[in-house]
Structure formats: structure tokens, C-alpha cells
């Protein structure tokens, strides 16, 4: 099969790595990819935003299935465009992608179908939003309703922080059009976890649970990032929580989509807050998480191509998805200063040395080649991923991999996986 993978981050490096393991793949193309994805397929010169070029390429090269990695092209309707031309795509259409592209839409859906989530209000007027914050007090959560690359959520510990967040999002337009509407939610206490699920519009199948580390610094301190590391399976998601999640959140979400006439094919990401053995939905996404993909995909035994095909052809109920009985953990190496201000162009060394160890994979995210030198080219640069039979083993492996890699002023969290050891 000829496969087109759209995207250029660490998630796409993990997806390219996984796709390349399939005996069914003849040609793998990545648009635009990064130096890490180039080891598994052919990187294309045009990127995810150039839908017409992607369509032209897919038709010319007779692409059998396209896998859309990031959320932006899904929200922009790339699935609709490809399907209009008879092409198969793994990912939701533009209307179904509103589950992520509009937080206001997803909250309304949850409220309408009684799916457990935080109480909220949506606002298009900054003054009204400020009045609501004053009436509710803090802590409180302020979210840009649209896509903000995982950075449009501000957990305000004080009323002043919340009011400043509204100013930043709505008046300063820090996240552009994504901030035309804000969602203001009650603050939920507990422990976060992620459950990704494959969905073909009729059947929904959960993956193993994972846990991301969103805050920039140790102990969950500092500003939110795209994610500084993750591990799977997440011990906080007990068997009881998983069963309740299926019956009270996952299945009702599929029924809600069906009732709204939304034909969802692809990945539904359930961001959960867990407290007292109960889960509430923090957010939906419509694609693999990043860095969750870097720990979930290495534990997947079933051929990803088989799953993609079953989803596109609405035959997911006929497929048994298998997982390795191991643990996986990744540590993100980020540019110094991320997620605020950081420099690019720092030379990266030591990846080969890190990967020489057994069951260590280094997924590249914000990197670029200049001649024969690998340089930093983003906030999150690398995800050092380890597999093993215990959390203590994968923590030791991943951090030993990090020690072999170097670029100027890199920053990491030193506590990835510590919560798992305490369970």
C-alpha cells in the first residue's frame, strides 16, 4: 500500500516509525515530516497547510490511505476534500473535527448528552467573561475555544490571573481567531489521564491509558506546554475507572456524535480528570496526542495499517486490537525557555549513542538538518522513549538516554513517571 502521513512533529515521527513496521506498506510519504521521519519514508517539500498540493500528490501517487497527524488540517477540512476525490483518509471530517476545533461545541455536546464534565459558560464578549469570573471566583479555567496548539488553556489560581487570561486571549489576540470565543470552566481537582480511542462511526475501541505531563517544570509547576513527557499504561486508570469510562463517557460520546449526524472516523482523544475513582472529561481531541503517541504506539502490537483500514471501511468491530504487556515512558527534551521564548539552531549530538541501548527510541519533533548537522528548530525538540517491564526500568532507561544527548540550554522535567511509581 502507498501511505501518506501528514504532519511534521514528534507524533508524526512516532507514526512513521510504527507505519514502517507494517509489511503492507510499499511507499510511505510524509508531508512535510522532519529529519526523524526521513528514516522511515520520503519527506515531501510541501506541508500540511497546502491542501491542494497534498491532494494532487495523493491522486498522482495513487495513495491508498492518508493518515492526518495534527488537528489543524482536520479542522480545515482536508478529509472532506480528499473524500470528494474518492480518496481514503484516516481522520474525522471538518464537521466532526469540531469536537476539538471548538471547545464551545464540545462542551455543549457534553452538556446536552449528560457526559460528565466541568460546569462552564462560553463568551464572545470580554466584559461579560470578566463579570462571570468575578461572580465565580478562583481557581478557575480559561480556554480559547479554537485551536491553539495545546497552549490555549490557562488554569488561573487567582481572579486577577483569570481576568488577565481573558485580556490575553480576547483583546491581545495571543491565539488569533482561536480566541474569538472563550470557555470558562470550574476548576477540577484530581489527577489527569488520557484515553485515546479508535472510532469508525459505529464502533469505538479504547487504547491503553496514558498520562501526559503538561506543566513546564518539575512538580507540575510553570506554564502549560504541549507536553513534557508521558507514560503508559497509566496506573491511575484502574480497571473500575476504565469500565465506568466506557459506559459513562466513551459510548455516550459515540452515541452523541451519531445523534448529531456526525460520522466520526479516526481517533477520539479523551482528556480526563480523575478523583475519588470518578472520571470527568476535560477535553476532546480528534487525533493522537503528542507526546501520548510516543508511548502508546510502541505498545501497540496490531498492525496500524490494519486498524486504519478497518476504521475507514467501518469494520472495526471485526478487528481484535492487541497490546504488549510492557511499560513505555518518554522524556521530552525542549529548548531552553520553552514554552515562552527560546532560540533555535542549536546543534544536537548523541542521538545514535542513545538509541544504541536496547528498547530506546528517540523521536524527533523540532529539528532540522543543515548540511550534516542536526539542529534544534522548535520548542519541543526530542522525545526520548523507553520500553521495559516496570516503571522503574523505563524511567532509568529514558533518563540514561537523555544523558547521552546534548544541545545547548536544553530543558527537561526530571519527574516523568514518578506518580506511576507511587501507585
QUIGI-V300731 format. One record per residue. N is the residue number from 0. RES is the residue in three letters. PSI is psi in whole degrees, 0 to 359 (999 if undefined). OMEGA is omega as a letter, one per 40 degrees, with the letter a starting at -180 (NA if undefined). D_LAST is the distance of its C-alpha to the last C-alpha in Angstrom with 1 decimal. Layout:
N/RES/PSI/OMEGA/D_LAST
N/RES/PSI/OMEGA/D_LAST
This chain:
0/UNK/147/i/42.8
1/UNK/123/a/43.2
2/UNK/137/i/40.1
3/UNK/124/i/40.0
4/UNK/127/a/36.8
5/UNK/127/i/37.1
6/UNK/170/a/35.2
7/UNK/14/a/34.8
8/UNK/195/i/31.3
9/UNK/323/i/28.2
10/UNK/316/a/27.3
11/UNK/329/i/30.8
12/UNK/318/i/30.5
13/UNK/320/i/27.5
14/UNK/318/i/29.5
15/UNK/317/i/32.6
16/UNK/317/a/30.7
17/UNK/316/a/29.5
18/UNK/321/a/32.9
19/UNK/343/i/34.7
20/UNK/346/a/33.0
21/UNK/132/i/34.8
22/UNK/348/a/38.1
23/UNK/347/a/39.4
24/UNK/122/i/39.6
25/UNK/308/i/43.0
26/UNK/133/i/43.0
27/UNK/122/i/40.1
28/UNK/141/a/41.2
29/UNK/127/i/39.0
30/UNK/112/e/40.3
31/UNK/354/a/40.2
32/UNK/189/i/37.3
33/UNK/177/a/36.6
34/UNK/333/i/37.3
35/UNK/319/a/34.1
36/UNK/335/a/35.1
37/UNK/341/i/38.5
38/UNK/345/a/37.2
39/UNK/349/a/36.6
40/UNK/193/a/39.5
41/UNK/119/i/42.3
42/UNK/138/i/41.6
43/UNK/157/a/44.1
44/UNK/334/a/45.8
45/UNK/156/a/45.3
46/UNK/188/a/42.1
47/UNK/337/a/40.3
48/UNK/344/a/42.6
49/UNK/77/a/45.7
50/UNK/322/a/45.6
51/UNK/319/i/49.2
52/UNK/321/i/48.8
53/UNK/317/i/45.7
54/UNK/314/a/47.6
55/UNK/318/i/50.7
56/UNK/315/a/48.7
57/UNK/321/i/46.8
58/UNK/316/a/50.1
59/UNK/318/a/51.9
60/UNK/6/i/49.3
61/UNK/56/i/48.8
62/UNK/129/a/45.1
63/UNK/315/i/43.5
64/UNK/138/i/40.3
65/UNK/132/i/39.1
66/UNK/120/a/35.4
67/UNK/116/a/35.0
68/UNK/300/a/32.0
69/UNK/168/a/32.2
70/UNK/328/a/32.8
71/UNK/311/i/36.2
72/UNK/330/i/38.4
73/UNK/314/i/36.9
74/UNK/332/a/37.7
75/UNK/356/i/41.1
76/UNK/26/a/41.9
77/UNK/328/i/41.9
78/UNK/316/i/41.0
79/UNK/316/a/44.0
80/UNK/312/a/46.3
81/UNK/317/a/45.3
82/UNK/328/i/45.5
83/UNK/333/a/48.9
84/UNK/19/i/50.0
85/UNK/17/a/48.6
86/UNK/145/i/45.6
87/UNK/134/a/42.2
88/UNK/136/i/39.3
89/UNK/103/a/35.5
90/UNK/155/a/34.6
91/UNK/155/i/35.6
92/UNK/176/a/39.0
93/UNK/319/a/39.8
94/UNK/315/i/39.7
95/UNK/331/a/36.4
96/UNK/349/i/34.9
97/UNK/342/i/35.5
98/UNK/330/i/32.0
99/UNK/321/a/31.0
100/UNK/345/i/34.4
101/UNK/104/i/34.9
102/UNK/328/i/32.1
103/UNK/316/i/34.7
104/UNK/314/a/35.4
105/UNK/322/i/31.8
106/UNK/320/i/31.3
107/UNK/320/i/34.6
108/UNK/314/a/33.5
109/UNK/318/i/30.3
110/UNK/314/a/32.3
111/UNK/320/a/35.1
112/UNK/16/i/33.0
113/UNK/45/i/30.6
114/UNK/127/a/27.4
115/UNK/121/a/24.8
116/UNK/177/i/24.9
117/UNK/146/i/25.7
118/UNK/148/a/29.3
119/UNK/169/i/31.6
120/UNK/148/i/35.1
121/UNK/147/a/36.8
122/UNK/142/i/39.6
123/UNK/355/a/42.3
124/UNK/124/a/43.9
125/UNK/325/a/42.4
126/UNK/316/i/44.3
127/UNK/323/i/42.9
128/UNK/318/a/39.4
129/UNK/320/i/39.9
130/UNK/321/i/41.3
131/UNK/317/i/38.3
132/UNK/316/a/35.9
133/UNK/326/a/38.1
134/UNK/333/a/38.0
135/UNK/329/a/34.2
136/UNK/191/a/33.3
137/UNK/162/e/30.1
138/UNK/154/a/27.3
139/UNK/157/a/28.2
140/UNK/130/i/27.7
141/UNK/126/a/30.8
142/UNK/135/i/30.9
143/UNK/132/a/33.7
144/UNK/327/a/34.4
145/UNK/190/a/35.4
146/UNK/128/a/33.9
147/UNK/32/i/32.9
148/UNK/36/i/31.0
149/UNK/5/a/27.6
150/UNK/7/a/28.9
151/UNK/19/a/30.6
152/UNK/124/i/27.9
153/UNK/117/i/28.2
154/UNK/103/a/25.8
155/UNK/122/a/28.4
156/UNK/341/i/27.4
157/UNK/160/i/31.1
158/UNK/321/a/34.1
159/UNK/319/i/35.9
160/UNK/319/a/33.2
161/UNK/317/i/33.2
162/UNK/321/i/37.0
163/UNK/325/i/37.0
164/UNK/318/i/34.7
165/UNK/317/i/37.2
166/UNK/313/a/40.0
167/UNK/315/a/38.2
168/UNK/313/a/37.5
169/UNK/322/a/40.7
170/UNK/316/i/43.4
171/UNK/346/i/42.5
172/UNK/44/a/41.4
173/UNK/326/a/38.7
174/UNK/21/i/37.3
175/UNK/221/a/40.8
176/UNK/338/a/41.4
177/UNK/336/a/37.7
178/UNK/14/i/38.2
179/UNK/331/i/41.2
180/UNK/141/i/39.0
181/UNK/149/i/36.0
182/UNK/126/i/33.3
183/UNK/123/a/32.1
184/UNK/157/i/29.0
185/UNK/149/i/27.3
186/UNK/125/i/24.3
187/UNK/131/i/21.0
188/UNK/157/i/18.1
189/UNK/202/a/14.5
190/UNK/131/a/12.2
191/UNK/149/i/14.2
192/UNK/163/i/13.9
193/UNK/133/i/16.8
194/UNK/117/i/18.1
195/UNK/151/i/21.4
196/UNK/140/i/24.0
197/UNK/138/a/27.3
198/UNK/132/i/30.1
199/UNK/14/a/33.8
200/UNK/338/i/35.1
201/UNK/324/a/35.0
202/UNK/144/i/31.7
203/UNK/131/a/28.3
204/UNK/120/a/25.5
205/UNK/150/i/21.9
206/UNK/181/i/20.3
207/UNK/147/a/16.7
208/UNK/150/i/14.5
209/UNK/169/i/14.0
210/UNK/122/i/13.1
211/UNK/163/i/16.0
212/UNK/96/a/16.5
213/UNK/324/a/19.8
214/UNK/150/a/20.8
215/UNK/329/a/23.0
216/UNK/164/a/21.6
217/UNK/147/i/18.7
218/UNK/15/i/16.5
219/UNK/26/a/17.6
220/UNK/163/i/21.2
221/UNK/180/a/24.4
222/UNK/157/i/26.0
223/UNK/145/i/24.5
224/UNK/184/i/25.0
225/UNK/347/a/25.0
226/UNK/126/a/21.6
227/UNK/5/i/20.7
228/UNK/165/a/18.1
229/UNK/165/i/15.7
230/UNK/161/i/13.3
231/UNK/151/e/13.1
232/UNK/153/a/11.9
233/UNK/114/a/9.5
234/UNK/336/a/6.4
235/UNK/334/i/7.3
236/UNK/90/a/10.5
237/UNK/170/i/10.3
238/UNK/321/a/13.6
239/UNK/316/i/15.0
240/UNK/319/a/14.5
241/UNK/318/i/16.0
242/UNK/316/i/18.9
243/UNK/321/i/19.6
244/UNK/315/a/19.6
245/UNK/314/a/22.1
246/UNK/331/a/24.4
247/UNK/342/a/24.2
248/UNK/304/a/23.9
249/UNK/304/a/24.5
250/UNK/317/i/27.5
251/UNK/328/i/29.1
252/UNK/315/i/28.9
253/UNK/316/i/30.9
254/UNK/324/i/33.3
255/UNK/315/i/33.8
256/UNK/316/i/34.7
257/UNK/317/a/37.1
258/UNK/329/i/38.6
259/UNK/2/i/39.3
260/UNK/26/a/41.0
261/UNK/117/a/38.5
262/UNK/96/a/38.2
263/UNK/118/i/34.9
264/UNK/117/i/34.4
265/UNK/225/a/31.7
266/UNK/132/i/28.1
267/UNK/126/i/26.6
268/UNK/120/i/23.6
269/UNK/108/i/21.6
270/UNK/121/a/20.0
271/UNK/149/i/17.8
272/UNK/127/a/16.5
273/UNK/128/i/14.0
274/UNK/136/i/14.2
275/UNK/44/i/14.3
276/UNK/21/i/13.5
277/UNK/139/i/16.5
278/UNK/140/i/17.2
279/UNK/151/a/20.3
280/UNK/122/i/22.0
281/UNK/317/a/22.3
282/UNK/159/i/24.6
283/UNK/144/i/26.0
284/UNK/167/a/27.0
285/UNK/31/a/29.3
286/UNK/174/i/28.3
287/UNK/141/i/25.5
288/UNK/164/i/23.4
289/UNK/104/f/23.7
290/UNK/13/a/21.5
291/UNK/322/i/19.6
292/UNK/326/a/22.5
293/UNK/347/i/22.0
294/UNK/333/i/18.7
295/UNK/314/a/19.4
296/UNK/320/i/23.0
297/UNK/341/i/22.4
298/UNK/356/a/20.3
299/UNK/123/i/23.1
300/UNK/323/a/25.4
301/UNK/142/i/28.1
302/UNK/123/a/30.9
303/UNK/328/i/30.5
304/UNK/319/i/34.2
305/UNK/318/a/34.1
306/UNK/314/i/31.6
307/UNK/315/a/33.7
308/UNK/318/i/36.8
309/UNK/322/i/35.4
310/UNK/310/a/34.3
311/UNK/323/a/37.7
312/UNK/8/i/39.6
313/UNK/45/a/37.7
314/UNK/27/a/36.7
315/UNK/331/a/32.9
316/UNK/345/a/33.0
317/UNK/0/a/34.7
318/UNK/133/i/32.0
319/UNK/115/a/29.0
320/UNK/127/a/26.3
321/UNK/150/a/24.3
322/UNK/149/i/21.2
323/UNK/146/i/20.3
324/UNK/62/a/17.6
325/UNK/180/i/16.2
326/UNK/152/i/14.0
327/UNK/144/a/15.8
328/UNK/140/i/15.6
329/UNK/145/i/18.5
330/UNK/124/i/19.7
331/UNK/128/i/22.7
332/UNK/116/a/25.6
333/UNK/161/i/27.7
334/UNK/142/i/31.1
335/UNK/129/a/31.5
336/UNK/343/i/31.9
337/UNK/139/e/30.0
338/UNK/19/a/29.7
339/UNK/265/i/32.9
340/UNK/138/i/35.6
341/UNK/159/i/35.4
342/UNK/152/i/37.9
343/UNK/173/i/38.3
344/UNK/15/i/40.2
345/UNK/136/a/38.2
346/UNK/137/a/38.5
347/UNK/131/i/35.4
348/UNK/158/i/35.4
349/UNK/1/a/33.2
350/UNK/315/a/31.7
351/UNK/320/i/33.5
352/UNK/320/i/32.3
353/UNK/317/a/28.6
354/UNK/351/i/29.0
355/UNK/337/i/30.8
356/UNK/151/a/27.5
357/UNK/137/i/26.2
358/UNK/37/i/23.8
359/UNK/129/i/24.1
360/UNK/135/i/25.8
361/UNK/111/i/27.0
362/UNK/130/a/27.6
363/UNK/143/i/30.3
364/UNK/281/a/30.5
365/UNK/76/i/32.9
366/UNK/160/i/35.3
367/UNK/156/i/39.0
368/UNK/139/i/41.5
369/UNK/101/a/44.6
370/UNK/235/i/46.7
371/UNK/13/a/44.6
372/UNK/136/i/42.2
373/UNK/124/a/38.8
374/UNK/156/i/38.3
375/UNK/145/a/35.8
376/UNK/29/a/36.7
377/UNK/183/i/34.0
378/UNK/302/i/31.2
379/UNK/119/a/28.3
380/UNK/309/a/29.9
381/UNK/154/i/27.6
382/UNK/110/a/24.2
383/UNK/112/a/23.2
384/UNK/136/i/21.1
385/UNK/145/i/19.7
386/UNK/149/i/18.8
387/UNK/186/a/17.3
388/UNK/355/i/15.5
389/UNK/161/i/12.2
390/UNK/324/i/10.5
391/UNK/323/i/12.1
392/UNK/313/a/15.3
393/UNK/330/i/15.5
394/UNK/311/a/14.8
395/UNK/316/a/17.6
396/UNK/311/a/19.8
397/UNK/315/a/19.7
398/UNK/332/i/20.5
399/UNK/327/i/23.1
400/UNK/318/i/24.6
401/UNK/320/a/24.8
402/UNK/334/a/26.6
403/UNK/346/a/29.3
404/UNK/145/i/30.1
405/UNK/140/i/32.1
406/UNK/154/a/33.9
407/UNK/131/i/35.2
408/UNK/24/a/33.0
409/UNK/153/i/29.9
410/UNK/145/i/26.8
411/UNK/166/i/23.1
412/UNK/139/a/19.8
413/UNK/3/a/18.4
414/UNK/21/i/14.7
415/UNK/126/i/14.0
416/UNK/354/a/10.6
417/UNK/327/i/9.4
418/UNK/324/a/6.9
419/UNK/326/a/5.5
420/UNK/335/a/5.6
421/UNK/350/a/3.8
422/UNK/999/NA/0.0
